[in-house]
Amino acid sequence: MRRLATALSILLLASCNGGGGGPKPSRDHASESPVRPPPELVLMTHDSFALPDEAISAFEDEQGVSLRILRSGDAGSMVNQAILSREHPVADVLFGVDSTFLSRALAADIFLPYGSSELSAVPEVFQVDARQRVTPIDHGEVCLNIDLEAFATGDPPAPETLEDLTLPEYRGMLVVQDPASSSVGLAFLLATIDRFGEEGWREYWAALRENDVLVTDGWEDAYYGRFSGGAGEGDRPIVVSYASSPAAEVIFAETSLSEAPTAAVLDGCYRQVEFAGILQGTDEPELAGA
């Protein structure tokens, strides 16, 4: 859901290509050579990636390819898989490596340099690799999200700070993601390091542990499976997600909503930037840069 803007942008760009609609001359079918299937382009991405079917079809028609989307878990798992398969890559393009896992991917040298023609429109603050091995795609703020209904009575009040999460009244309410496998979880960990320092963050996490924090493998499990707010089906009213998640709850609601059932806690947010890159060893380097 957090990638709605990216999906719509791709759809818009893809739909701007025109094509000839005139009648085609008849052909002698007996003299036709066998029709070759289009080359396949494999896009490795995380499980949360979403793209409209119309955008996929438009891209395939424009480029003359068959696009296969290879969902590979959360961002951390995806990057680990790309690194382990570097000598025999399972995809041509990787979409969704974020700023928390980017250094690991660049150190493993899994990307080919590629200078996008659209890079001049991207603010320099997001252009972090001088060799242009990755292209910035989108960014968002990783923040705490709360289930408004759970705090409607004011007992306890909705948490407002990272420090609040260690208080007894919020025991057993928080669900976070594993920073070893989830980019969202790693972003939250970095936010706590930024807030409490190199020494204090360990004490903070010890306090969270004492307060019965729940750690899941990835964002989808935490948000949809354990969080109680909005589209969540769990029983924990505090989750690490995105500042844009409440708006997404309204946009993607099965029934019309006048206001979001969740809210973002803006204290302690961490900016996450996503990138895409062409994988070393691809058989389709030109198509991968399309």
One Martini backbone bead per residue (centre of mass of N, CA, C, O) as a GRO file, in nm:
protein
  290
    1MET     BB    1   0.053   0.065  -0.017
    2ARG     BB    2   0.313   0.262  -0.002
    3ARG     BB    3   0.332   0.233  -0.347
    4LEU     BB    4   0.119   0.398  -0.505
    5ALA     BB    5   0.278   0.626  -0.643
    6THR     BB    6   0.460   0.446  -0.810
    7ALA     BB    7   0.246   0.286  -0.964
    8LEU     BB    8   0.105   0.536  -1.093
    9SER     BB    9   0.352   0.647  -1.241
   10ILE     BB   10   0.403   0.403  -1.421
   11LEU     BB   11   0.126   0.399  -1.551
   12LEU     BB   12   0.142   0.680  -1.678
   13LEU     BB   13   0.393   0.635  -1.851
   14ALA     BB   14   0.287   0.381  -2.004
   15SER     BB   15   0.022   0.537  -2.127
   16CYS     BB   16   0.189   0.747  -2.328
   17ASN     BB   17   0.196   0.532  -2.547
   18GLY     BB   18   0.170   0.500  -2.876
   19GLY     BB   19  -0.018   0.343  -3.159
   20GLY     BB   20  -0.089   0.181  -3.426
   21GLY     BB   21  -0.440   0.138  -3.573
   22GLY     BB   22  -0.415   0.021  -3.834
   23PRO     BB   23  -0.436  -0.179  -4.083
   24LYS     BB   24  -0.325  -0.493  -4.176
   25PRO     BB   25  -0.179  -0.678  -4.384
   26SER     BB   26  -0.200  -0.949  -4.543
   27ARG     BB   27  -0.087  -1.293  -4.495
   28ASP     BB   28   0.111  -1.569  -4.555
   29HIS     BB   29   0.102  -1.829  -4.342
   30ALA     BB   30   0.295  -2.033  -4.487
   31SER     BB   31   0.550  -1.810  -4.475
   32GLU     BB   32   0.572  -1.810  -4.186
   33SER     BB   33   0.748  -1.777  -3.915
   34PRO     BB   34   0.806  -1.858  -3.620
   35VAL     BB   35   0.698  -1.750  -3.316
   36ARG     BB   36   0.860  -1.574  -3.082
   37PRO     BB   37   0.909  -1.538  -2.775
   38PRO     BB   38   0.948  -1.323  -2.548
   39PRO     BB   39   1.148  -1.194  -2.346
   40GLU     BB   40   1.255  -1.230  -2.013
   41LEU     BB   41   1.180  -1.027  -1.725
   42VAL     BB   42   1.321  -1.010  -1.399
   43LEU     BB   43   1.163  -0.902  -1.090
   44MET     BB   44   1.298  -0.825  -0.792
   45THR     BB   45   1.110  -0.830  -0.479
   46HIS     BB   46   0.890  -0.755  -0.249
   47ASP     BB   47   0.587  -0.841  -0.103
   48SER     BB   48   0.468  -0.527  -0.120
   49PHE     BB   49   0.453  -0.522  -0.409
   50ALA     BB   50   0.267  -0.304  -0.645
   51LEU     BB   51   0.100  -0.351  -0.973
   52PRO     BB   52  -0.075  -0.284  -1.226
   53ASP     BB   53  -0.176  -0.462  -1.494
   54GLU     BB   54  -0.166  -0.224  -1.697
   55ALA     BB   55   0.136  -0.159  -1.658
   56ILE     BB   56   0.250  -0.429  -1.739
   57SER     BB   57   0.128  -0.445  -2.024
   58ALA     BB   58   0.250  -0.181  -2.132
   59PHE     BB   59   0.545  -0.262  -2.096
   60GLU     BB   60   0.543  -0.519  -2.266
   61ASP     BB   61   0.454  -0.384  -2.532
   62GLU     BB   62   0.680  -0.169  -2.555
   63GLN     BB   63   0.936  -0.388  -2.507
   64GLY     BB   64   0.888  -0.692  -2.581
   65VAL     BB   65   0.802  -0.843  -2.303
   66SER     BB   66   0.823  -1.062  -2.018
   67LEU     BB   67   0.701  -1.007  -1.696
   68ARG     BB   68   0.858  -1.117  -1.391
   69ILE     BB   69   0.760  -1.150  -1.054
   70LEU     BB   70   0.989  -1.175  -0.769
   71ARG     BB   71   0.903  -1.260  -0.463
   72SER     BB   72   1.138  -1.215  -0.155
   73GLY     BB   73   1.014  -1.088   0.074
   74ASP     BB   74   1.173  -0.895   0.248
   75ALA     BB   75   1.427  -0.681   0.201
   76GLY     BB   76   1.643  -0.850   0.345
   77SER     BB   77   1.589  -1.121   0.204
   78MET     BB   78   1.630  -1.017  -0.082
   79VAL     BB   79   1.924  -0.927  -0.057
   80ASN     BB   80   2.040  -1.197   0.034
   81GLN     BB   81   1.958  -1.351  -0.224
   82ALA     BB   82   2.118  -1.173  -0.424
   83ILE     BB   83   2.395  -1.232  -0.302
   84LEU     BB   84   2.394  -1.550  -0.313
   85SER     BB   85   2.318  -1.520  -0.649
   86ARG     BB   86   2.539  -1.359  -0.807
   87GLU     BB   87   2.664  -1.581  -1.005
   88HIS     BB   88   2.335  -1.675  -1.031
   89PRO     BB   89   2.098  -1.500  -1.123
   90VAL     BB   90   1.729  -1.469  -1.072
   91ALA     BB   91   1.761  -1.175  -1.197
   92ASP     BB   92   1.771  -0.841  -1.344
   93VAL     BB   93   1.599  -0.683  -1.125
   94LEU     BB   94   1.604  -0.465  -0.836
   95PHE     BB   95   1.328  -0.385  -0.611
   96GLY     BB   96   1.365  -0.227  -0.278
   97VAL     BB   97   1.619  -0.125  -0.185
   98ASP     BB   98   1.719   0.025   0.104
   99SER     BB   99   1.894   0.235   0.314
  100THR     BB  100   1.947   0.000   0.527
  101PHE     BB  101   2.062  -0.221   0.286
  102LEU     BB  102   2.255  -0.088   0.076
  103SER     BB  103   2.546  -0.135   0.179
  104ARG     BB  104   2.536  -0.442   0.144
  105ALA     BB  105   2.487  -0.445  -0.164
  106LEU     BB  106   2.736  -0.275  -0.250
  107ALA     BB  107   2.956  -0.453  -0.116
  108ALA     BB  108   2.863  -0.706  -0.309
  109ASP     BB  109   2.836  -0.617  -0.605
  110ILE     BB  110   2.524  -0.657  -0.765
  111PHE     BB  111   2.560  -0.401  -0.952
  112LEU     BB  112   2.508  -0.208  -1.228
  113PRO     BB  113   2.580   0.053  -1.395
  114TYR     BB  114   2.322   0.327  -1.413
  115GLY     BB  115   2.204   0.603  -1.611
  116SER     BB  116   1.941   0.777  -1.568
  117SER     BB  117   1.744   1.009  -1.748
  118GLU     BB  118   1.583   1.095  -1.461
  119LEU     BB  119   1.800   1.193  -1.243
  120SER     BB  120   1.782   1.511  -1.263
  121ALA     BB  121   1.494   1.507  -1.095
  122VAL     BB  122   1.663   1.418  -0.852
  123PRO     BB  123   1.757   1.475  -0.560
  124GLU     BB  124   2.076   1.462  -0.430
  125VAL     BB  125   2.010   1.331  -0.150
  126PHE     BB  126   1.930   1.047  -0.309
  127GLN     BB  127   2.226   1.038  -0.441
  128VAL     BB  128   2.447   0.795  -0.298
  129ASP     BB  129   2.588   0.684  -0.573
  130ALA     BB  130   2.856   0.759  -0.775
  131ARG     BB  131   2.814   0.492  -0.973
  132GLN     BB  132   2.513   0.433  -1.036
  133ARG     BB  133   2.379   0.145  -0.927
  134VAL     BB  134   2.138   0.321  -0.824
  135THR     BB  135   1.784   0.415  -0.815
  136PRO     BB  136   1.572   0.631  -0.710
  137ILE     BB  137   1.215   0.594  -0.623
  138ASP     BB  138   1.144   0.627  -0.303
  139HIS     BB  139   0.978   0.765  -0.002
  140GLY     BB  140   0.962   0.732   0.367
  141GLU     BB  141   0.808   0.715   0.695
  142VAL     BB  142   0.900   0.557   0.980
  143CYS     BB  143   0.634   0.468   1.209
  144LEU     BB  144   0.417   0.479   1.438
  145ASN     BB  145   0.111   0.294   1.489
  146ILE     BB  146  -0.241   0.335   1.572
  147ASP     BB  147  -0.531   0.231   1.737
  148LEU     BB  148  -0.786   0.438   1.803
  149GLU     BB  149  -0.995   0.258   1.950
  150ALA     BB  150  -0.802   0.156   2.183
  151PHE     BB  151  -0.777   0.490   2.279
  152ALA     BB  152  -1.063   0.633   2.319
  153THR     BB  153  -1.082   0.648   2.648
  154GLY     BB  154  -0.779   0.718   2.774
  155ASP     BB  155  -0.731   0.401   2.890
  156PRO     BB  156  -0.495   0.459   2.773
  157PRO     BB  157  -0.322   0.673   2.623
  158ALA     BB  158  -0.179   0.765   2.358
  159PRO     BB  159   0.111   0.740   2.232
  160GLU     BB  160   0.396   0.991   2.172
  161THR     BB  161   0.656   0.816   2.236
  162LEU     BB  162   0.913   0.603   2.269
  163GLU     BB  163   0.913   0.599   2.580
  164ASP     BB  164   0.619   0.499   2.629
  165LEU     BB  165   0.666   0.189   2.548
  166THR     BB  166   0.792   0.124   2.854
  167LEU     BB  167   0.532   0.138   2.987
  168PRO     BB  168   0.303  -0.050   3.159
  169GLU     BB  169   0.038   0.041   2.991
  170TYR     BB  170   0.198  -0.097   2.715
  171ARG     BB  171   0.181  -0.382   2.764
  172GLY     BB  172   0.154  -0.590   2.483
  173MET     BB  173   0.113  -0.367   2.223
  174LEU     BB  174   0.378  -0.420   2.062
  175VAL     BB  175   0.481  -0.435   1.709
  176VAL     BB  176   0.762  -0.564   1.534
  177GLN     BB  177   1.049  -0.593   1.330
  178ASP     BB  178   1.301  -0.766   1.205
  179PRO     BB  179   1.615  -0.625   1.136
  180ALA     BB  180   1.737  -0.875   0.970
  181SER     BB  181   1.471  -0.878   0.745
  182SER     BB  182   1.361  -0.579   0.794
  183SER     BB  183   1.347  -0.252   0.696
  184VAL     BB  184   1.152  -0.147   0.910
  185GLY     BB  185   1.298  -0.265   1.155
  186LEU     BB  186   1.570  -0.120   1.101
  187ALA     BB  187   1.462   0.168   1.109
  188PHE     BB  188   1.371   0.153   1.405
  189LEU     BB  189   1.643   0.090   1.526
  190LEU     BB  190   1.781   0.353   1.420
  191ALA     BB  191   1.593   0.544   1.572
  192THR     BB  192   1.688   0.450   1.857
  193ILE     BB  193   1.984   0.522   1.821
  194ASP     BB  194   1.938   0.822   1.765
  195ARG     BB  195   1.796   0.879   2.041
  196PHE     BB  196   1.991   0.693   2.262
  197GLY     BB  197   2.238   0.582   2.143
  198GLU     BB  198   2.498   0.353   2.161
  199GLU     BB  199   2.398   0.270   2.458
  200GLY     BB  200   2.084   0.329   2.510
  201TRP     BB  201   1.943   0.130   2.307
  202ARG     BB  202   1.977  -0.129   2.472
  203GLU     BB  203   1.806  -0.043   2.712
  204TYR     BB  204   1.550   0.006   2.553
  205TRP     BB  205   1.515  -0.288   2.445
  206ALA     BB  206   1.501  -0.415   2.723
  207ALA     BB  207   1.238  -0.267   2.797
  208LEU     BB  208   1.065  -0.382   2.570
  209ARG     BB  209   1.097  -0.674   2.652
  210GLU     BB  210   0.969  -0.636   2.935
  211ASN     BB  211   0.699  -0.522   2.767
  212ASP     BB  212   0.623  -0.736   2.542
  213VAL     BB  213   0.745  -0.744   2.272
  214LEU     BB  214   0.679  -0.805   1.925
  215VAL     BB  215   0.847  -1.016   1.681
  216THR     BB  216   0.865  -1.012   1.334
  217ASP     BB  217   0.969  -1.072   1.017
  218GLY     BB  218   0.748  -0.862   0.892
  219TRP     BB  219   0.525  -0.627   0.790
  220GLU     BB  220   0.275  -0.796   0.716
  221ASP     BB  221   0.256  -0.957   0.978
  222ALA     BB  222   0.233  -0.714   1.166
  223TYR     BB  223  -0.006  -0.554   1.033
  224TYR     BB  224  -0.216  -0.790   0.951
  225GLY     BB  225  -0.166  -1.010   1.195
  226ARG     BB  226  -0.114  -0.814   1.481
  227PHE     BB  227  -0.269  -0.575   1.420
  228SER     BB  228  -0.580  -0.401   1.510
  229GLY     BB  229  -0.582  -0.197   1.289
  230GLY     BB  230  -0.782  -0.181   1.041
  231ALA     BB  231  -0.659  -0.444   0.844
  232GLY     BB  232  -0.607  -0.575   1.094
  233GLU     BB  233  -0.613  -0.912   1.292
  234GLY     BB  234  -0.522  -0.840   1.569
  235ASP     BB  235  -0.417  -0.730   1.929
  236ARG     BB  236  -0.220  -0.488   1.850
  237PRO     BB  237  -0.217  -0.119   1.877
  238ILE     BB  238   0.102  -0.129   1.799
  239VAL     BB  239   0.303  -0.023   1.513
  240VAL     BB  240   0.535  -0.057   1.261
  241SER     BB  241   0.537   0.184   0.992
  242TYR     BB  242   0.374   0.449   0.827
  243ALA     BB  243   0.272   0.771   0.770
  244SER     BB  244   0.080   0.662   0.520
  245SER     BB  245  -0.113   0.438   0.634
  246PRO     BB  246  -0.377   0.588   0.705
  247ALA     BB  247  -0.440   0.672   0.413
  248ALA     BB  248  -0.445   0.381   0.300
  249GLU     BB  249  -0.692   0.288   0.461
  250VAL     BB  250  -0.887   0.467   0.294
  251ILE     BB  251  -0.817   0.393  -0.004
  252PHE     BB  252  -0.838   0.053   0.060
  253ALA     BB  253  -1.113   0.032   0.147
  254GLU     BB  254  -1.398  -0.161   0.115
  255THR     BB  255  -1.521   0.081   0.261
  256SER     BB  256  -1.618   0.384   0.312
  257LEU     BB  257  -1.414   0.651   0.448
  258SER     BB  258  -1.379   0.953   0.640
  259GLU     BB  259  -1.164   0.811   0.831
  260ALA     BB  260  -0.906   0.700   0.998
  261PRO     BB  261  -0.834   0.419   1.223
  262THR     BB  262  -0.552   0.550   1.217
  263ALA     BB  263  -0.220   0.657   1.346
  264ALA     BB  264   0.058   0.860   1.354
  265VAL     BB  265   0.368   0.871   1.522
  266LEU     BB  266   0.607   1.137   1.486
  267ASP     BB  267   0.789   1.022   1.688
  268GLY     BB  268   1.075   0.873   1.562
  269CYS     BB  269   1.120   0.894   1.273
  270TYR     BB  270   1.227   0.725   0.955
  271ARG     BB  271   1.396   0.755   0.668
  272GLN     BB  272   1.302   0.585   0.359
  273VAL     BB  273   1.485   0.462   0.079
  274GLU     BB  274   1.430   0.357  -0.251
  275PHE     BB  275   1.572   0.113  -0.483
  276ALA     BB  276   1.715   0.044  -0.808
  277GLY     BB  277   1.871  -0.243  -0.993
  278ILE     BB  278   2.109  -0.394  -1.189
  279LEU     BB  279   2.210  -0.710  -1.222
  280GLN     BB  280   2.454  -0.903  -1.214
  281GLY     BB  281   2.440  -1.124  -1.501
  282THR     BB  282   2.255  -1.032  -1.697
  283ASP     BB  283   2.095  -1.104  -2.018
  284GLU     BB  284   1.926  -0.799  -2.000
  285PRO     BB  285   2.054  -0.496  -1.986
  286GLU     BB  286   1.873  -0.320  -2.171
  287LEU     BB  287   1.594  -0.400  -2.058
  288ALA     BB  288   1.660  -0.330  -1.758
  289GLY     BB  289   1.681  -0.007  -1.846
  290ALA     BB  290   1.372   0.061  -1.938
   0.00000   0.00000   0.00000
